[in-house]
Amino acid sequence: MESLYLLIPLSLIMVGVAIWIFFGAADSGQFDDLEGPALRILRDDDKAP
């Protein structure tokens, strides 16, 4: 029972940090263009002579 007094606040702190990191990444534009980098490798950038 005493371990729950440590584990519950610790888990709440970890969830709070994870949410803070997620919203920080979302605010900085990390998730703006999800398909662009995946499709960029498929484009042929070489010009034919």
Stockholm file with secondary structure:
# STOCKHOLM 1.0

chainA/1-49         MESLYLLIPLSLIMVGVAIWIFFGAADSGQFDDLEGPALRILRDDDKAP
#=GR chainA/1-49 SS CHHHHHHHHHHHHHHHHHHHHHHHHHHTTTTSCSSHHHHHTTSCCCCCC
#=GC SS_cons        CHHHHHHHHHHHHHHHHHHHHHHHHHHTTTTSCSSHHHHHTTSCCCCCC
//
